[in-house]
Amino acid sequence: MAPLLRTATGSHHDTAEPPPRVGLAHLSTTLTVLAADALFTRSFHSGAERLWGRHLYDLLHPSAARVLDRQFSRLADGDQDHFTERVIGLGYAGLPFFADLTGTAAEHPDGAPAPVTYLVAVRPVGEPDPSPLSQPPARALLSTLHARILEGIAAGASNIQLASRLHLSRQAIDYHVGRLLRQLRAPNRAALVARAHAYGMLAAGTWPPRVPPGFLEAAPAPVPTGLTKPAAPARGRATVE
């Protein structure tokens, strides 16, 4: 596999333009990594030894599995010879990045019957930014109210519409939107939605927008009824009967 990867990435060295940032990998019939070039491993900020044997879906946002399952199945059945899908990869420190993933069935030179394996090319759309400001906040969990507000903003609702839906005042919505902007370090509503998508805080491929349960704060545990706090010990000198 290694010579194939070197040929695919080195064929552009004679041109004046820099080679495209496309990483290549060879996947088994179960979509585990058999080999990968340096650009592929660098996209996911991992060494080749740590990628070998990893499942492709371990490197991608969970939303990719549904659409890629269908595409790889069509490759295996011979219904298509290649596909390209926009996916969300997990790069530096788990930071999401958008990429175009192209897949094709690998050819076996000897022509002998063999299990179908795959070649995939990953071209990041924009550079993953490893700076601390680009990483999701350490506490990127949302209250139920903030999740509903974020979903509404992503769907295009105004603050007045959100106030009506959530039975809050306009001033209260303004306050909570401001808190969301600060939490995700976004300068405006458009950047807020973009960052939420990049962090995976809005489920991909769903409408209306929805915050996945994994980004919701756990509800406080209910206090059991019928229990009272123990009485505080009396202060002062104890009396002896």
Protein Blocks (a to p, Z undefined) as FASTA:
>chain_A
ZZmmmmmmmmmmmpmbdcdddddddddfkopafbdcfklmmmnopafklmgopafklmpc
fklmmmmmmmmmmmmnopafbdcdddddddeehiacdddddddddddfklpacddddddd
dddehjadfbfklpccfblcccfklmmmmmmmmnopafklmmmmnopafklmmmmmmmmm
mmnopabfklmmmmmmmnopacghiacddddfklpccddddddehiacdddddedjdddZ
Z
